[in-house]
Amino acid sequence: MAKRDYYKVLDVPRTATEADIKKAYRRLAMKFHPDRNPGDKEAEENFKEAKEAYEVLCEAEKRAIYDQHGHAGIDASRNAGGRGGFSGGDAFGEMFGEMFGDIFGGGRRGGGGRQVFRGADLKYDLELDLNQAVFGHSSEIDVAKLMECDTCGGSGAAKGHKPVTCDTCNGAGQVRISQGFFQLQQPCPKCRGTGSMITNPCDICLGQGRVRRSKRLAVKIPAGVDTGDRIRLSGEGEAGRNGGPPGDLYVEIHVRQHDIFDRDGADLLCRVPVSFTTAVLGGSVEVPTLDGHVSLKVPAETQSGTQFRLRDKGVKPVRGGARGDLFCTVVVETPVKLNSEQRELLKKFEESLKKDGKKHSPRGESFLEGVKRFFSSEPT
């Protein structure tokens, strides 16, 4: 089945800003999150599709590749970066760097004529509870990545040996070929663009200069982060090749669905059950907030669906600004499991209301009048 256009998945125009993309993803993530749709395979697939689209369009480099080459360009980038729980953000750039050297900035010349390449960026998905995201959190994560070989120091050569200059390209890493009137430059087929050869490879890394290991990292999560926010750990990506600088690690935040609260940016939303009697006569109900319980005053004759606003009981945004609010929507509970006496009392109560006409049910009266106008205005 062909993949849908990422912009259509997020329902944003191709000119959408990063903020527009993040807002669209947050809306879809909240709607289709598996925690909110247990057992719903379609919702799960929609969530994965939205996440995949966001991961591409939120990064300028990946978005540029997608805008120019579509899904094929992104697939090529992923294949170049390897597989696993992490995605190589610079793998596509490294692939072109190996092909065209300094033309696209993918590689640079190091000492002794060797081509060096920056390590790929990685991404780690970190799930947090709402409280951890709101108030900040410290977490330890284990990241499997390509790291510099300790035995050879990243050179790829066995102890006591060094890489030697390639005799085909003389250390340039590239060779020129003629095709008619044109001369093209391509990676040296012998040294594969590195400019050097390893005649005695290291026994541990087998001449690669890098080995895959797991590293434990401490991540400090600032207060106020939300789904889609990323924390950059400089230099914690994959090790560079031939002495090149390491890439970075981006920790992407995913906030789990909360049992009580839904989050909308800096604001929080919750549904507050209120008894029938309290809704009619008025009273107070206890409402949970992130700072503890507060008493919410419910006026007499409150209808189900009425929303109350508790100022400054929301989230303090990670990038600054005023703290959000908590919006409480009243849900009037219908009494259940009544005994015979309670049923009789309710019947008497209903009869007493009918004696006063329809003044006790203004919404019902206006609804019925609207229905009458609708049918009377229909063409015959």
C-alpha distance (Angstrom), angle and dihedral (degrees) to the residues before:
residue distance angle dihedral
M1 . . .
A2 3.82 . .
K3 3.78 117.0 .
R4 3.78 117.8 -111.8
D5 3.77 120.9 -117.3
Y6 3.82 108.0 -86.4
Y7 3.81 92.3 -132.4
K8 3.80 90.5 54.1
V9 3.80 90.6 47.5
L10 3.82 90.6 57.8
D11 3.83 92.0 34.6
V12 3.81 93.8 -128.0
P13 3.83 131.2 128.1
R14 3.79 120.5 -106.5
T15 3.81 87.4 -109.3
A16 3.83 92.3 58.3
T17 3.79 117.1 136.7
E18 3.80 123.5 -126.7
A19 3.81 88.8 -102.8
D20 3.83 90.8 53.0
I21 3.80 90.5 50.3
K22 3.80 93.0 48.6
K23 3.82 91.9 48.3
A24 3.80 91.9 49.6
Y25 3.80 92.0 48.8
R26 3.81 92.7 47.9
R27 3.80 89.9 53.1
L28 3.81 93.4 50.4
A29 3.81 93.4 41.8
M30 3.80 90.2 54.4
K31 3.82 91.3 47.4
F32 3.81 99.2 46.1
H33 3.82 103.1 28.1
P34 3.84 109.9 138.0
D35 3.80 90.8 -128.2
R36 3.79 89.1 62.1
N37 3.81 94.3 41.9
P38 3.82 106.4 39.8
G39 3.79 112.1 -170.6
D40 3.82 93.5 4.3
K41 3.82 104.4 129.6
E42 3.81 93.4 -175.9
A43 3.81 91.9 54.3
E44 3.80 89.7 47.4
E45 3.81 91.3 53.0
N46 3.81 91.0 47.1
F47 3.81 89.4 51.5
K48 3.80 92.0 50.9
E49 3.81 91.3 46.8
A50 3.81 92.4 51.1
K51 3.81 91.4 46.7
E52 3.80 92.0 50.9
A53 3.80 91.7 48.9
Y54 3.80 92.0 48.3
E55 3.81 93.6 49.1
V56 3.80 89.9 56.9
L57 3.80 101.5 39.5
C58 3.82 96.3 43.3
E59 3.82 92.2 62.4
A60 3.79 115.7 71.1
E61 3.82 94.9 -146.5
K62 3.80 95.4 48.7
R63 3.79 91.3 42.8
A64 3.81 90.8 53.4
I65 3.81 90.2 51.2
Y66 3.81 91.3 48.2
D67 3.83 93.6 47.1
Q68 3.80 90.2 52.9
H69 3.81 103.6 34.8
G70 3.82 105.5 16.4
H71 3.79 122.1 -149.2
A72 3.80 91.9 -23.0
G73 3.79 91.2 63.4
I74 3.80 92.4 49.6
D75 3.81 91.8 47.7
A76 3.79 89.8 52.0
S77 3.81 89.6 50.8
R78 3.80 92.0 51.5
N79 3.77 93.7 47.4
A80 3.79 90.1 51.9
G81 3.79 91.6 50.4
G82 3.83 97.2 51.9
R83 3.77 128.8 -126.1
G84 3.77 137.1 -77.7
G85 3.79 138.4 78.7
F86 3.79 92.9 -39.7
S87 3.78 132.6 64.2
G88 3.78 123.1 -140.5
G89 3.80 106.3 -129.0
D90 3.82 94.3 -172.3
A91 3.81 98.4 37.1
F92 3.80 92.7 100.4
G93 3.80 90.9 49.3
E94 3.80 90.3 48.1
M95 3.81 90.9 51.4
F96 3.79 91.5 54.3
G97 3.81 89.9 42.1
E98 3.78 90.2 58.2
M99 3.79 90.4 49.4
F100 3.78 100.3 45.1
G101 3.81 106.0 16.6
D102 3.77 115.5 -160.3
I103 3.79 93.3 0.4
F104 3.82 90.9 83.5
G105 3.78 98.4 21.6
G106 3.81 93.9 -113.4
G107 3.78 92.9 126.7
R108 3.77 138.7 22.0
R109 3.74 134.5 -160.6
G110 3.76 116.7 -99.0
G111 3.77 132.7 -171.2
G112 3.79 117.2 -51.7
G113 3.80 92.5 21.5
R114 3.83 95.4 -72.5
Q115 3.77 120.0 145.1
V116 3.79 112.0 -124.0
F117 3.81 125.9 -163.3
R118 3.78 132.7 -159.4
G119 3.79 115.0 -116.0
A120 3.78 120.6 -106.8
D121 3.79 121.4 -94.3
L122 3.80 116.1 -117.0
K123 3.78 134.2 -152.0
Y124 3.80 126.7 -147.3
D125 3.82 122.3 -168.5
L126 3.81 111.6 -140.0
E127 3.80 121.6 -170.6
L128 3.80 119.1 -151.2
D129 3.78 136.4 -176.9
L130 3.80 115.4 -117.5
N131 3.81 92.7 -106.9
Q132 3.80 91.3 52.2
A133 3.80 90.9 50.9
V134 3.79 94.0 46.1
F135 3.80 99.6 45.1
G136 3.81 100.6 28.0
H137 3.77 129.5 -106.6
S138 3.78 143.5 -148.3
S139 3.77 116.4 -135.1
E140 3.79 138.6 173.4
I141 3.78 119.6 -139.2
D142 3.80 132.9 -173.9
V143 3.78 114.0 -135.2
A144 3.81 122.8 -168.5
K145 3.79 108.9 -153.0
L146 3.80 145.2 141.8
M147 3.79 108.1 -82.6
E148 3.78 132.4 -178.1
C149 3.80 112.2 -82.7
D150 3.81 108.3 -109.6
T151 3.81 92.7 -154.4
C152 3.80 97.9 58.7
G153 3.81 98.6 20.7
G154 3.79 90.8 -121.2
S155 3.80 96.1 -58.2
G156 3.80 94.3 109.4
A157 3.81 90.9 -137.0
A158 3.78 125.9 117.0
K159 3.81 119.2 -104.4
G160 3.80 110.6 -72.0
H161 3.80 93.3 20.9
K162 3.80 135.2 90.6
P163 3.79 135.0 -159.5
V164 3.80 112.7 -91.3
T165 3.80 127.2 -140.3
C166 3.79 113.2 -92.7
D167 3.81 109.5 -108.5
T168 3.79 92.7 -152.0
C169 3.80 99.6 59.1
N170 3.83 96.7 16.6
G171 3.79 90.5 -125.6
A172 3.80 96.5 -51.5
G173 3.80 92.8 111.6
Q174 3.79 90.1 -140.9
V175 3.76 138.5 74.2
R176 3.79 131.9 -159.4
I177 3.77 123.3 -126.2
S178 3.80 127.9 -172.5
Q179 3.77 123.5 -131.1
G180 3.77 110.3 178.1
F181 3.79 108.9 -62.2
F182 3.80 92.3 -11.1
Q183 3.77 133.0 84.2
L184 3.79 116.2 -154.0
Q185 3.75 128.8 -165.0
Q186 3.79 119.3 -142.2
P187 3.82 138.0 165.6
C188 3.76 114.6 -76.5
P189 3.83 107.2 -98.6
K190 3.81 92.8 -145.1
C191 3.83 101.7 50.9
R192 3.85 94.3 22.2
G193 3.77 92.1 -125.7
T194 3.80 98.9 -52.3
G195 3.81 96.7 107.1
S196 3.79 92.9 -133.5
M197 3.77 141.4 69.7
I198 3.81 130.5 -138.7
T199 3.77 109.0 -142.5
N200 3.83 95.0 173.6
P201 3.82 108.0 36.0
C202 3.78 124.1 -156.7
D203 3.81 113.0 -97.9
I204 3.80 92.5 -135.7
C205 3.81 103.9 47.8
L206 3.83 95.4 21.9
G207 3.78 91.6 -128.6
Q208 3.80 96.9 -50.4
G209 3.79 95.6 108.2
R210 3.81 89.5 -140.5
V211 3.79 134.5 76.6
R212 3.80 130.2 -168.5
R213 3.78 112.7 -112.5
S214 3.77 137.9 154.8
K215 3.78 119.7 -112.1
R216 3.80 126.8 -169.1
L217 3.78 114.1 -136.6
A218 3.79 132.6 -173.2
V219 3.80 113.7 -131.9
K220 3.79 122.0 -165.2
I221 3.80 110.4 -154.1
P222 3.82 112.6 -154.6
A223 3.79 118.6 -135.4
G224 3.79 116.9 -93.6
V225 3.81 101.1 30.8
D226 3.79 119.3 150.0
T227 3.79 138.6 -165.0
G228 3.81 109.6 -62.1
D229 3.82 96.0 26.7
R230 3.80 114.8 127.5
I231 3.79 132.4 -151.2
R232 3.81 116.5 -153.8
L233 3.78 119.8 -142.8
S234 3.78 104.2 -166.1
G235 3.79 116.1 -136.3
E236 3.82 94.7 5.0
G237 3.80 95.6 108.2
E238 3.78 124.0 90.9
A239 3.79 120.2 -44.4
G240 3.79 116.1 -99.5
R241 3.78 122.3 -110.3
N242 3.79 122.3 -105.6
G243 3.79 92.2 2.9
G244 3.79 96.6 -44.1
P245 3.84 120.5 149.0
P246 3.81 119.1 -86.6
G247 3.77 122.6 -107.1
D248 3.79 125.7 -118.3
L249 3.79 132.1 -100.4
Y250 3.80 118.8 -130.2
V251 3.79 115.8 -159.0
E252 3.81 108.4 -156.5
I253 3.79 117.4 -156.3
H254 3.81 123.6 -132.8
V255 3.82 114.8 -178.5
R256 3.81 115.0 -150.7
Q257 3.78 120.1 -126.5
H258 3.82 111.2 -92.1
D259 3.81 123.2 -133.9
I260 3.81 93.3 -129.5
F261 3.79 111.4 14.5
D262 3.77 134.1 59.7
R263 3.78 116.7 -162.9
D264 3.79 126.5 -137.0
G265 3.80 107.3 178.9
A266 3.80 106.3 -67.7
D267 3.82 93.7 -12.2
L268 3.79 128.9 84.6
L269 3.80 126.2 -148.4
C270 3.80 129.0 -158.0
R271 3.80 139.6 166.0
V272 3.81 116.1 -127.6
P273 3.85 118.5 -158.5
V274 3.81 112.0 -140.0
S275 3.79 125.9 -171.8
F276 3.79 119.6 -114.0
T277 3.80 91.1 -116.3
T278 3.81 94.2 50.4
A279 3.79 91.2 48.7
V280 3.81 91.2 52.1
L281 3.81 101.1 39.6
G282 3.78 99.7 26.5
G283 3.78 128.3 -122.9
S284 3.77 142.3 144.0
V285 3.79 132.9 -68.7
E286 3.78 129.8 -167.1
V287 3.80 113.4 -114.6
P288 3.82 125.1 -167.6
T289 3.80 118.7 -130.1
L290 3.78 133.2 174.6
D291 3.80 88.1 -99.3
G292 3.79 96.6 48.0
H293 3.81 136.5 -80.1
V294 3.81 122.1 -35.0
S295 3.79 132.2 -173.9
L296 3.80 115.4 -111.2
K297 3.80 116.1 -157.2
V298 3.79 111.9 -137.5
P299 3.82 113.7 -160.7
A300 3.80 120.8 -137.5
E301 3.82 116.1 -86.9
T302 3.81 93.6 23.7
Q303 3.80 111.9 170.3
S304 3.80 126.3 -139.8
G305 3.82 109.1 -94.9
T306 3.80 95.0 34.8
Q307 3.79 109.8 141.3
F308 3.80 125.9 -144.6
R309 3.78 125.0 -164.6
L310 3.79 123.1 -141.6
R311 3.78 106.7 -166.2
D312 3.81 121.4 -136.1
K313 3.80 92.5 7.8
G314 3.79 94.4 110.7
V315 3.81 131.9 76.0
K316 3.79 130.9 -52.9
P317 3.85 103.9 -130.7
V318 3.79 116.2 -118.9
R319 3.81 91.6 -129.0
G320 3.77 94.3 50.9
G321 3.77 133.5 -99.7
A322 3.78 135.2 113.1
R323 3.77 121.4 -34.2
G324 3.78 114.0 -102.5
D325 3.79 129.2 -118.7
L326 3.78 135.9 -111.6
F327 3.81 115.3 -121.1
C328 3.81 114.0 -158.2
T329 3.80 118.0 -163.9
V330 3.79 115.0 -158.4
V331 3.79 117.4 -129.9
V332 3.81 111.6 -169.5
E333 3.79 109.1 -144.5
T334 3.78 118.5 -137.6
P335 3.82 110.7 -136.8
V336 3.81 113.3 -108.6
K337 3.82 136.8 -166.3
L338 3.82 94.0 28.5
N339 3.78 120.9 -178.7
S340 3.81 122.9 -132.9
E341 3.81 94.4 -94.2
Q342 3.79 92.4 52.3
R343 3.79 91.0 48.3
E344 3.81 91.4 52.7
L345 3.78 91.4 49.6
L346 3.78 91.0 52.1
K347 3.80 91.4 49.5
K348 3.80 90.5 52.3
F349 3.78 89.4 47.0
E350 3.81 90.4 52.2
E351 3.82 91.4 48.9
S352 3.80 91.1 51.7
L353 3.81 90.0 52.6
K354 3.82 92.0 51.3
K355 3.79 90.6 55.5
D356 3.82 88.4 66.4
G357 3.77 93.6 53.6
K358 3.78 120.4 -127.6
K359 3.79 99.7 -38.4
H360 3.81 92.2 107.0
S361 3.82 93.2 60.1
P362 3.83 107.9 48.3
R363 3.79 93.9 157.0
G364 3.79 93.1 50.2
E365 3.79 90.9 49.0
S366 3.80 93.6 50.0
F367 3.81 90.2 46.7
L368 3.80 92.7 53.4
E369 3.80 91.3 47.3
G370 3.79 89.1 52.0
V371 3.79 91.2 51.4
K372 3.79 91.0 51.2
R373 3.81 92.3 50.4
F374 3.81 90.7 48.2
F375 3.79 95.1 54.9
S376 3.81 94.6 39.3
S377 3.82 90.9 54.1
E378 3.83 95.2 50.8
P379 3.83 113.8 112.3
T380 3.79 116.0 -107.5
